[in-house]
Amino acid sequence: MTDAVAATCARCHRLARYRGLRAGAIVPLCAPHFVRSPTTLRRAAATSLVVGTILTALNQGDLLLAGDATPAMWWKIPLTYLVPFLVTIWGALTRAR
């Protein structure tokens, strides 16, 4: 997309600043539609699953295996998966611009 011609989102016709895939073709998308696209969500979920599992095993693995889970650990583990998910989304947004 060039700056001379303002592209509109292929889904909602708002200003589009990102390029995404739709039916195998590269199309302009606004940020909300880019983030919610199946390709972006699938990639972020896969990254989160792999990286979150590794980080949980490294950081909390000994406590989980020993059965010494603390209440604080039960909110830290979901955050351990959320951070790589959000970082992958952010990376996709900055790359697709």
VMD Tcl script that draws the C-alpha trace (Angstrom):
set ca {
  {0.00 0.00 0.00}
  {1.28 3.42 -0.80}
  {0.80 6.63 1.11}
  {-0.50 8.40 -2.00}
  {-3.63 6.26 -2.16}
  {-5.46 5.63 1.09}
  {-6.49 1.99 1.23}
  {-9.68 0.88 2.90}
  {-10.20 -2.27 4.92}
  {-11.47 -5.18 2.85}
  {-14.03 -5.98 5.56}
  {-15.33 -2.72 7.03}
  {-14.06 -0.05 4.60}
  {-12.30 1.98 7.30}
  {-8.76 3.25 6.77}
  {-6.47 0.24 6.44}
  {-2.87 0.38 7.56}
  {-2.10 -3.35 7.51}
  {-1.84 -6.08 4.90}
  {-3.39 -9.43 5.64}
  {-4.44 -12.59 3.86}
  {-7.99 -13.18 2.75}
  {-8.88 -16.09 0.50}
  {-5.19 -16.48 -0.37}
  {-4.77 -12.88 -1.55}
  {-3.07 -10.00 0.22}
  {-5.68 -7.39 1.13}
  {-5.65 -4.17 3.17}
  {-7.11 -4.50 6.67}
  {-7.70 -2.18 9.61}
  {-5.99 -3.06 12.91}
  {-9.02 -4.75 14.56}
  {-9.65 -6.99 11.56}
  {-5.96 -7.78 11.16}
  {-5.65 -8.84 14.81}
  {-8.82 -10.96 14.65}
  {-7.89 -12.66 11.39}
  {-7.63 -16.46 11.65}
  {-4.02 -16.44 10.42}
  {-2.88 -13.97 13.07}
  {-4.78 -15.69 15.89}
  {-3.60 -19.16 14.87}
  {0.05 -18.05 14.78}
  {-0.23 -16.23 18.11}
  {-1.94 -19.21 19.77}
  {0.69 -21.65 18.53}
  {3.52 -19.41 19.71}
  {1.83 -18.91 23.06}
  {1.34 -22.64 23.54}
  {4.98 -23.49 22.83}
  {6.67 -20.56 24.57}
  {4.22 -20.47 27.49}
  {4.70 -24.18 28.16}
  {8.48 -23.86 28.10}
  {8.44 -20.83 30.40}
  {5.98 -22.46 32.79}
  {8.13 -25.57 32.96}
  {11.25 -23.49 33.61}
  {9.72 -21.11 36.13}
  {7.10 -23.21 37.93}
  {7.93 -26.80 36.95}
  {9.53 -27.80 40.24}
  {6.54 -26.53 42.25}
  {4.04 -28.20 39.93}
  {5.83 -31.55 40.08}
  {6.18 -31.37 43.87}
  {2.51 -30.44 44.29}
  {3.42 -27.23 46.11}
  {1.33 -24.91 43.99}
  {0.63 -21.55 45.60}
  {-2.40 -19.34 44.95}
  {-0.12 -16.75 43.32}
  {1.06 -19.34 40.84}
  {-2.44 -19.83 39.46}
  {-2.58 -16.26 38.14}
  {1.06 -16.25 37.02}
  {0.67 -19.27 34.74}
  {-2.06 -17.71 32.53}
  {0.06 -14.55 32.28}
  {2.98 -16.72 31.17}
  {0.85 -17.80 28.20}
  {-0.70 -14.37 27.59}
  {2.60 -12.51 27.18}
  {3.89 -14.52 24.17}
  {0.41 -14.32 22.64}
  {0.41 -10.52 22.85}
  {4.03 -10.23 21.72}
  {3.23 -12.31 18.64}
  {0.24 -10.09 17.85}
  {2.39 -6.98 18.29}
  {5.10 -8.44 16.04}
  {2.55 -9.29 13.38}
  {1.13 -5.75 13.53}
  {4.52 -4.11 13.17}
  {5.59 -6.46 10.38}
  {2.38 -6.09 8.38}
  {2.40 -2.34 8.35}
}
mol new
graphics top color blue
foreach p $ca { graphics top sphere $p radius 0.5 }
foreach p [lrange $ca 0 end-1] q [lrange $ca 1 end] { graphics top cylinder $p $q radius 0.2 }
display resetview
